[in-house]
Structures are given as structure tokens and as C-alpha cells.
Amino acid sequence: MERHDVVVIGGGLTGMAAARRAHQLGLRVLVAAATPGSLPYTSGAMDLLGVYPTETRHYRCSPWEALSELVECDPEHPYGKVGLGGVRSAWDEFAAHLAAGPLGYHCQPADNVLLVTSAGTLKPTHLVPHSMKHNVRAWESRESTLVLGFERLMDFSPEHVVQTLRERWPGLRAARIDATALLEDSRRICVTELAAAFERDAFRQRFADTVRPMLGGARFLGLPAVLGFEGVRPVCDELEQLLGLPVFEIPMLSPSLPGMRLTEVLKADLLRQGVTLLQGRPVRLEREADRVRAVVWQGSASERRFETDDVILATGRFFGRGLVAHQGGVREPLLDLELDLPPSRDAWHMQSFLGAPGHPINRVGLTTDAELRPLDRRGAPVCTNLRAAGAILGGHDWVREKSGAGISVVTGYAAAERVAAAREGA
């Protein structure tokens, strides 16, 4: 039978952040997950806190100023449980890790930035990959920019981006090229086919030769997020040399190649560190009195049982099956943990679909103590060695707050640190 110091349940951003921090603290870590989580479906940008208070819908230029207010006013929010100092230390360490990695993440330490999306909207965020840093610069400068699409790539319309932003960005224009003449195999024009093509030297040269006459004095070139897989950074750099201007990616609708890149980079980091990573099967927990004794990774024909001293629950909300909705309400499926729910289903709804401050159901999740241990109805920890992190925590609305990545990373780090501290004090 295998034994680990801590088992992290959940393979999304929260789970990988918790595993990274636990390993840094000298713990033997297993990550067990049924799914890779929602990260492959995100833009690849990393939000910290973009809107606060949510009912005002007010975009905050400084995430740290907003965080200071939030922590003071809402101690039950996940950020409030961690504290401003804990938020900053966790976020700064993780941001530095991403900046030094193959995707080369960038930030303006004190400020949020606005990222142009394929919908023509502006997304408030804090960290962007190298391939999108000029996306931010182009919007801030509003200089002449060509947004280029590909014929038959149905997931991206340069005309829509330009039409939506034209009033605020007069120097924006759209164009398309026929990629079939550039591809060696033109039967499929899709994101992954183009990404693979951009990693080939000959394709990049043909692409640059085709696009160069179309630039017409443009100061920036925007493209859909298809510029390679993990090699996207050198692809962007070489295209800039070939074309003589800054090139940037525009995040597209999910599933998202930038989100997939980040997922694979984080997974590879954990594997290099010696963290055990299991994905693709559901898990169940074995309890004994007030402790989780083992995690069972289930299969159709066999099971693997792992004894553990501590468990971090990072299963997310509905997308990751950390929460399950049914006709009678919402439940947590692994241990049937107590949830902070609206008193009736009538309170799930609002008169306005996208009204502020948001549907109460969006804030549903686990109530925890300061140690991030889920509580029962009496306010006592359900299991003394179980902690929760990420979106499954209650008391936040990460979609409206633009805080999803921040909550994932910060509470994942905090859960691992509380596990390590409890072990030292035992």
C-alpha cells in the first residue's frame, strides 16, 4: 500500500498550486483527479481581483488596493481567510515562477491590465503570458493595429473584434489570409493544426512573406491564439523579427490553447519535482472517526488505495464536479460536506440575468475555519486533517470579481502551508 504525506484531490489550478507549495515545504505529495479541471477552458491570463465591490461593477486598476478593502470588509471571503500578507506572498511567488517558465508571464506589479479578447471585449486581469504582452500594449497605445484571421478558422472573426472596438480604437483594422496555401496539409483549418504549423520554420517564413505586404504601416499585429504549443514564446519572438513589429495573441473562446499550455507547463513542473500525478478516474475517501485515512483512486476493474496524513480538497465547483446540483439543491459528493446555501431555491434567482451583485447561488460553497477545514452544522471541523481550497470555498463570486486564478493559487498555497504547520506542531 502506498503512503503520502498529503493527497491533493483535484487537478486544476488550485490542486497544482497546492501540490507545488506542499512539495516546496518538504511533503511527499500525490495529486489525484478525475478531470484536468477548468484551466484548459480559460484564456491563459491570471486574474487576481479586478472588480470590487461586485455590486458596483467597478473595474479596479489596483488589485492590491481592492484586496486591502476586501480583506478588511469581508473576513469570510477566501482572501479574508488567508489575509493580505498571505495573499501577497503566495501570488508573488507563483507569479515569479510563471515569469521564469517557458510561457514567460508578465505583469505590472501594482496594477491590473486590460486584455483584448476575440469577442472584442476588454478583460481585466493581472498576469498575461509573453504571447499576450503586446495585446495589452496595443490597447494602451491605441496605435495602428492589424487584426489578422484565417479563412475557414470558424473560432475567430477579426472583423468582429474590429467592429466592436472601432469607436475607441480608430486605428484598428481587420484582414484575413487563406491558410490553405501555407499549410502542407490543408484539409483541416483548426486551432491545433495551425499551432503545429507555427512551430515549423518553413511555415513561419511563408506566413511572414504572405503577411508582410498586408501590414500597411501597422504598428502591431494581432492574431488568434494559435502560435504554437509550449514553444509559443520563441514563435512570437521570431515572427516579430521576420515582420519587424510586435506580434500578439488574442485569447479565443474555450477550449483555449493558452489555457492548455499553462496546464501542461504546470503538470510538467510537478512531475519534474517528483510529485505523483494521477488523472482520469474518480476518487473516494475513507474516513475513520474525525480523520480521512485513505484516498481510493477508482477504476472499472481495479482500485489503488493511498494512505495519507492529510487531504486537500481542490475539486472546484460544478464544472469539476466538486459540487453537484440536483432537483432538491446542491451537494458536495465526496463526503456530503455542509454547504452555505440560500435558504430556498427561490433565492437562487434574480429579476435580471446578469444583475449585480450576482445570483446568490454563485457564492455557494464550503464554510471553513481559519485552518481552511470544512465545518459541520455545529461549526466544528468535519475532519481534522481535511482542508479545502479554490472555487469550492464559499463566500465569493470569482466570475464577477475577476478573482478566479488568485483564489485558486492563494488558497491552494494556504492549505498546503496549514498542513505543514500542523505537522510541525504535532
C-alpha positions as CSV (number, residue, x, y, z in Angstrom):
1,M,0.0,0.0,0.0
2,E,1.3,3.5,-0.9
3,R,1.5,6.3,1.6
4,H,1.8,10.0,1.1
5,D,2.1,12.9,3.5
6,V,-0.7,14.8,1.7
7,V,-3.1,13.9,-1.1
8,V,-4.5,16.7,-3.2
9,I,-7.8,15.9,-4.8
10,G,-8.3,17.9,-8.0
11,G,-6.0,18.5,-11.0
12,G,-6.9,22.1,-11.8
13,L,-5.0,25.3,-11.0
14,T,-5.9,25.0,-7.2
15,G,-4.7,21.4,-7.0
16,M,-1.5,22.1,-8.8
17,A,-0.7,25.2,-6.8
18,A,-1.4,23.3,-3.5
19,A,0.8,20.4,-4.7
20,R,3.6,22.8,-5.7
21,R,3.6,24.5,-2.3
22,A,3.4,21.3,-0.3
23,H,6.4,19.9,-2.2
24,Q,8.3,23.1,-1.5
25,L,7.6,22.5,2.2
26,G,9.1,19.1,2.0
27,L,6.0,16.9,1.9
28,R,5.5,13.8,-0.2
29,V,2.6,14.7,-2.4
30,L,0.0,12.8,-4.5
31,V,-2.4,14.6,-6.9
32,A,-5.5,12.5,-7.7
33,A,-8.1,13.9,-10.1
34,A,-11.0,12.8,-12.3
35,T,-10.6,15.7,-14.7
36,P,-7.9,18.3,-15.6
37,G,-10.2,21.0,-14.2
38,S,-11.3,24.2,-15.9
39,L,-7.9,25.6,-16.7
40,P,-7.8,24.4,-20.3
41,Y,-11.0,26.3,-20.9
42,T,-9.6,29.7,-19.7
43,S,-7.9,32.5,-21.5
44,G,-4.5,31.7,-20.0
45,A,-4.5,35.1,-18.3
46,M,-4.4,35.1,-14.5
47,D,-6.9,37.3,-12.6
48,L,-6.2,38.4,-9.0
49,L,-9.0,40.9,-8.3
50,G,-10.5,43.0,-11.0
51,V,-13.9,44.1,-9.7
52,Y,-14.8,45.1,-6.1
53,P,-17.3,45.6,-4.7
54,T,-19.2,43.3,-7.1
55,E,-22.4,45.2,-6.9
56,T,-20.8,48.3,-8.3
57,R,-19.2,46.5,-11.3
58,H,-16.4,48.9,-10.8
59,Y,-13.1,47.9,-12.5
60,R,-10.2,48.4,-10.1
61,C,-6.9,49.5,-11.6
62,S,-5.0,48.4,-8.4
63,P,-5.8,44.8,-7.3
64,W,-3.9,45.4,-4.1
65,E,-5.9,48.4,-3.1
66,A,-9.1,46.4,-3.8
67,L,-7.7,43.4,-1.8
68,S,-7.0,45.6,1.2
69,E,-10.6,46.7,1.2
70,L,-12.0,43.2,0.7
71,V,-9.9,41.6,3.5
72,E,-11.0,44.4,5.9
73,C,-14.7,44.3,4.9
74,D,-15.2,40.6,4.3
75,P,-13.2,38.3,6.5
76,E,-15.2,35.2,5.4
77,H,-14.1,35.7,1.8
78,P,-11.3,33.2,0.9
79,Y,-8.9,36.1,0.6
80,G,-10.1,37.3,4.1
81,K,-9.3,33.8,5.5
82,V,-5.8,34.0,4.1
83,G,-5.1,37.6,4.9
84,L,-3.4,40.3,2.8
85,G,0.1,39.2,3.7
86,G,-0.6,35.6,2.8
87,V,-2.2,36.6,-0.5
88,R,0.7,38.7,-1.5
89,S,3.4,36.2,-0.6
90,A,1.6,33.3,-2.4
91,W,0.8,35.4,-5.5
92,D,4.2,36.9,-5.8
93,E,5.9,33.5,-5.6
94,F,3.7,31.9,-8.1
95,A,3.9,34.9,-10.5
96,A,7.7,34.8,-10.3
97,H,7.5,31.0,-11.1
98,L,5.4,31.6,-14.2
99,A,7.6,34.6,-15.3
100,A,10.7,32.3,-15.3
101,G,8.9,29.5,-17.1
102,P,8.6,28.7,-20.8
103,L,5.4,30.9,-21.2
104,G,7.1,34.0,-19.7
105,Y,4.3,35.6,-17.9
106,H,4.3,39.4,-17.5
107,C,2.6,41.7,-15.0
108,Q,2.6,45.3,-13.9
109,P,3.1,44.6,-10.2
110,A,0.9,47.3,-8.8
111,D,-1.8,47.3,-11.5
112,N,-4.3,45.3,-13.4
113,V,-4.3,45.4,-17.2
114,L,-6.9,45.2,-19.9
115,L,-6.7,42.3,-22.4
116,V,-8.4,42.4,-25.8
117,T,-10.4,39.2,-26.4
118,S,-11.8,37.6,-29.5
119,A,-15.3,38.9,-28.5
120,G,-13.9,42.4,-28.8
121,T,-14.3,42.9,-25.1
122,L,-11.7,44.1,-22.6
123,K,-10.8,41.5,-19.9
124,P,-9.4,42.9,-16.6
125,T,-6.5,40.7,-15.5
126,H,-3.2,40.8,-13.7
127,L,-0.8,38.3,-15.3
128,V,-0.6,37.6,-19.1
129,P,1.7,35.2,-21.0
130,H,4.5,36.5,-23.1
131,S,2.4,35.9,-26.2
132,M,-0.2,38.5,-25.0
133,K,2.0,41.2,-23.5
134,H,1.8,43.3,-26.7
135,N,-2.0,42.8,-26.7
136,V,-2.0,45.0,-23.5
137,R,0.4,47.5,-25.0
138,A,-1.5,47.8,-28.3
139,W,-4.7,48.6,-26.4
140,E,-3.0,51.1,-24.1
141,S,-1.4,52.9,-27.0
142,R,-4.3,52.6,-29.5
143,E,-1.8,52.7,-32.3
144,S,-2.4,51.4,-35.8
145,T,-3.0,47.6,-35.4
146,L,-3.9,44.9,-37.9
147,V,-6.1,42.1,-36.5
148,L,-5.5,39.1,-38.8
149,G,-7.6,36.0,-39.1
150,F,-7.6,32.8,-41.2
151,E,-10.2,31.8,-43.7
152,R,-12.1,28.7,-42.6
153,L,-11.0,29.1,-39.0
154,M,-14.5,29.5,-37.6
155,D,-13.4,30.2,-34.0
156,F,-12.1,33.7,-34.7
157,S,-13.5,36.7,-36.5
158,P,-11.1,39.7,-36.9
159,E,-14.0,41.7,-38.3
160,H,-16.0,41.2,-35.1
161,V,-13.1,42.4,-32.9
162,V,-12.6,45.5,-35.0
163,Q,-16.3,46.3,-35.3
164,T,-16.7,46.1,-31.5
165,L,-13.7,48.2,-30.6
166,R,-13.6,50.6,-33.6
167,E,-15.2,53.6,-31.8
168,R,-12.5,53.5,-29.1
169,W,-9.7,52.4,-31.3
170,P,-9.9,54.1,-34.7
171,G,-6.5,52.7,-35.9
172,L,-7.8,49.1,-35.7
173,R,-8.4,47.2,-38.9
174,A,-9.2,43.6,-39.9
175,A,-7.9,41.2,-42.6
176,R,-7.8,37.5,-43.4
177,I,-5.4,35.2,-45.2
178,D,-6.1,31.8,-46.8
179,A,-4.0,29.4,-44.7
180,T,-4.6,26.5,-47.2
181,A,-1.8,27.9,-49.4
182,L,0.6,27.9,-46.5
183,L,-0.2,24.5,-44.9
184,E,1.3,21.3,-46.1
185,D,-1.9,19.5,-45.3
186,S,-4.8,21.9,-45.8
187,R,-7.7,19.5,-45.2
188,R,-8.2,20.9,-41.7
189,I,-8.0,24.5,-40.6
190,C,-8.3,24.4,-36.8
191,V,-6.5,25.8,-33.8
192,T,-4.3,22.7,-33.2
193,E,-3.4,22.3,-36.9
194,L,-2.3,26.0,-37.0
195,A,-0.4,25.7,-33.7
196,A,1.5,22.8,-35.0
197,A,2.3,24.6,-38.3
198,F,3.6,27.7,-36.5
199,E,6.2,25.6,-34.8
200,R,7.7,24.7,-38.2
201,D,10.4,27.1,-39.5
202,A,9.2,26.8,-43.1
203,F,5.6,27.7,-42.2
204,R,6.7,30.8,-40.2
205,Q,8.7,32.0,-43.2
206,R,5.8,31.5,-45.6
207,F,3.4,33.2,-43.2
208,A,5.7,36.2,-42.8
209,D,6.2,36.6,-46.5
210,T,2.5,36.5,-47.1
211,V,1.6,38.9,-44.3
212,R,4.3,41.5,-44.7
213,P,2.7,43.3,-47.7
214,M,-0.6,43.5,-45.8
215,L,0.8,45.4,-42.8
216,G,0.4,48.8,-44.4
217,G,2.1,50.8,-41.7
218,A,0.6,48.9,-38.8
219,R,2.5,49.2,-35.5
220,F,1.1,46.0,-34.0
221,L,-0.2,42.6,-35.4
222,G,-2.9,40.7,-33.5
223,L,-3.6,37.1,-34.2
224,P,-5.8,34.4,-32.8
225,A,-4.2,32.3,-30.1
226,V,-2.7,29.7,-32.4
227,L,1.0,30.5,-32.3
228,G,2.3,27.1,-31.2
229,F,2.1,24.9,-28.1
230,E,4.7,25.2,-25.4
231,G,7.1,26.8,-27.9
232,V,4.8,29.8,-28.3
233,R,7.4,32.2,-26.8
234,P,10.1,31.7,-29.4
235,V,7.5,31.6,-32.2
236,C,6.3,35.1,-31.2
237,D,9.8,36.4,-31.0
238,E,10.8,35.0,-34.4
239,L,7.6,36.4,-36.1
240,E,8.4,39.8,-34.6
241,Q,11.9,39.6,-36.2
242,L,10.5,38.5,-39.6
243,L,7.8,41.1,-39.7
244,G,9.5,44.0,-37.9
245,L,6.7,44.8,-35.4
246,P,5.3,43.5,-32.2
247,V,3.0,40.4,-32.5
248,F,0.4,39.3,-30.0
249,E,-2.2,36.7,-29.5
250,I,-5.9,37.3,-28.8
251,P,-7.5,34.8,-26.5
252,M,-10.3,32.8,-28.0
253,L,-13.4,31.0,-26.8
254,S,-12.9,27.8,-25.0
255,P,-11.4,25.3,-25.2
256,S,-8.4,27.6,-25.1
257,L,-4.9,26.8,-26.3
258,P,-3.3,29.3,-23.9
259,G,-5.2,27.6,-21.0
260,M,-4.0,24.2,-22.3
261,R,-0.4,25.4,-22.5
262,L,-0.5,26.6,-18.9
263,T,-2.0,23.3,-17.8
264,E,0.8,21.3,-19.4
265,V,3.5,23.5,-18.1
266,L,2.3,23.2,-14.5
267,K,1.8,19.5,-14.8
268,A,5.3,19.1,-16.2
269,D,6.7,21.2,-13.3
270,L,5.1,18.8,-10.7
271,L,6.3,15.7,-12.5
272,R,9.9,17.0,-12.6
273,Q,9.7,17.7,-8.9
274,G,8.7,14.1,-8.2
275,V,5.0,14.8,-7.4
276,T,2.8,11.8,-8.2
277,L,0.0,12.8,-10.6
278,L,-3.0,10.6,-11.3
279,Q,-5.8,11.7,-13.6
280,G,-8.8,10.2,-15.3
281,R,-10.6,8.3,-12.6
282,P,-12.9,9.3,-9.7
283,V,-11.8,9.0,-6.1
284,R,-13.4,8.2,-2.9
285,L,-12.4,9.0,0.7
286,E,-12.2,6.5,3.6
287,R,-12.9,8.0,7.0
288,E,-12.2,6.8,10.5
289,A,-13.9,8.9,13.2
290,D,-12.8,12.5,12.6
291,R,-10.0,11.8,10.1
292,V,-9.6,10.8,6.5
293,R,-7.4,7.7,6.5
294,A,-7.1,6.9,2.8
295,V,-7.9,8.0,-0.7
296,V,-9.0,5.4,-3.2
297,W,-8.4,6.0,-6.9
298,Q,-11.2,4.1,-8.6
299,G,-11.1,2.1,-11.9
300,S,-13.5,-0.1,-13.7
301,A,-11.5,-3.3,-12.9
302,S,-9.1,-2.3,-10.1
303,E,-8.5,0.3,-7.4
304,R,-5.5,1.9,-5.9
305,R,-5.5,2.9,-2.2
306,F,-3.3,5.6,-0.8
307,E,-3.0,6.1,3.0
308,T,-2.3,9.7,3.9
309,D,-1.9,12.0,6.9
310,D,-3.6,15.0,5.2
311,V,-6.0,15.7,2.4
312,I,-6.6,19.0,0.4
313,L,-9.9,19.1,-1.4
314,A,-9.5,21.2,-4.6
315,T,-12.3,19.8,-6.7
316,G,-13.7,23.1,-7.9
317,R,-17.4,23.8,-8.3
318,F,-19.9,22.4,-10.8
319,F,-17.6,22.1,-13.8
320,G,-15.1,20.0,-11.9
321,R,-17.8,18.1,-10.1
322,G,-16.7,19.4,-6.8
323,L,-20.4,20.5,-6.4
324,V,-23.3,18.7,-7.9
325,A,-26.7,20.3,-8.5
326,H,-29.9,18.3,-8.4
327,Q,-33.6,19.0,-8.2
328,G,-33.5,19.4,-4.5
329,G,-30.5,21.6,-4.2
330,V,-26.7,21.3,-4.3
331,R,-24.4,18.8,-2.6
332,E,-20.7,18.1,-2.2
333,P,-20.4,14.5,-3.5
334,L,-17.3,13.1,-1.8
335,L,-18.2,13.5,1.9
336,D,-21.5,15.2,1.7
337,L,-20.0,18.2,3.3
338,E,-22.1,21.0,4.6
339,L,-22.7,23.9,2.2
340,D,-23.6,27.5,2.7
341,L,-26.7,27.6,0.6
342,P,-29.5,30.1,0.0
343,P,-32.5,29.1,2.2
344,S,-34.6,28.1,-0.7
345,R,-34.4,27.6,-4.5
346,D,-36.4,30.9,-4.9
347,A,-33.3,32.7,-3.7
348,W,-31.2,31.2,-6.5
349,H,-32.8,33.6,-8.9
350,M,-32.9,37.3,-9.7
351,Q,-35.0,39.5,-11.9
352,S,-32.0,40.4,-14.0
353,F,-30.0,37.6,-15.6
354,L,-26.7,39.4,-15.3
355,G,-27.7,41.7,-12.5
356,A,-25.4,42.9,-9.7
357,P,-24.3,41.8,-7.2
358,G,-24.8,38.4,-8.8
359,H,-27.0,35.3,-8.2
360,P,-26.7,34.0,-4.6
361,I,-26.1,30.5,-6.0
362,N,-22.8,31.8,-7.3
363,R,-21.4,32.2,-3.8
364,V,-22.3,28.7,-2.7
365,G,-19.5,26.6,-1.3
366,L,-17.9,25.2,1.9
367,T,-17.7,27.1,5.1
368,T,-14.3,26.6,6.7
369,D,-12.4,27.7,9.8
370,A,-9.2,29.7,9.7
371,E,-7.3,26.5,9.0
372,L,-9.5,26.0,5.9
373,R,-11.1,22.9,7.4
374,P,-14.7,22.4,6.3
375,L,-17.2,22.8,9.1
376,D,-20.3,20.9,10.0
377,R,-23.6,22.4,11.1
378,R,-22.3,22.8,14.7
379,G,-19.3,24.8,13.4
380,A,-16.8,22.0,14.2
381,P,-14.3,20.6,11.7
382,V,-15.7,17.6,9.8
383,C,-12.3,16.0,9.6
384,T,-9.2,17.4,11.4
385,N,-6.9,16.5,8.6
386,L,-9.1,17.7,5.7
387,R,-8.7,21.2,4.2
388,A,-10.4,22.8,1.2
389,A,-9.1,25.4,-1.3
390,G,-10.1,27.1,-4.5
391,A,-13.5,27.6,-6.1
392,I,-15.2,25.1,-3.8
393,L,-14.9,27.5,-0.9
394,G,-18.0,29.6,-0.2
395,G,-18.3,33.4,0.2
396,H,-17.0,34.6,-3.2
397,D,-18.2,35.2,-6.8
398,W,-15.0,34.7,-8.7
399,V,-16.6,35.3,-12.1
400,R,-17.8,38.8,-11.2
401,E,-14.8,39.6,-9.0
402,K,-12.4,38.5,-11.7
403,S,-10.5,36.7,-9.0
404,G,-10.6,33.0,-10.1
405,A,-6.9,32.4,-10.6
406,G,-6.0,34.4,-7.5
407,I,-8.3,32.4,-5.2
408,S,-7.1,29.2,-6.7
409,V,-3.4,29.9,-6.2
410,V,-3.6,31.7,-2.9
411,T,-5.9,29.3,-1.1
412,G,-4.0,26.3,-2.6
413,Y,-0.8,27.7,-1.1
414,A,-2.5,28.5,2.2
415,A,-4.0,25.0,2.6
416,A,-0.5,23.4,2.0
417,E,1.1,25.8,4.5
418,R,-1.5,25.0,7.1
419,V,-0.9,21.2,6.6
420,A,2.8,21.7,7.0
421,A,2.4,23.9,10.1
422,A,0.0,21.3,11.7
423,R,2.6,18.6,11.1
424,E,5.3,20.6,12.7
425,G,3.2,21.3,15.7
426,A,2.1,17.7,16.2
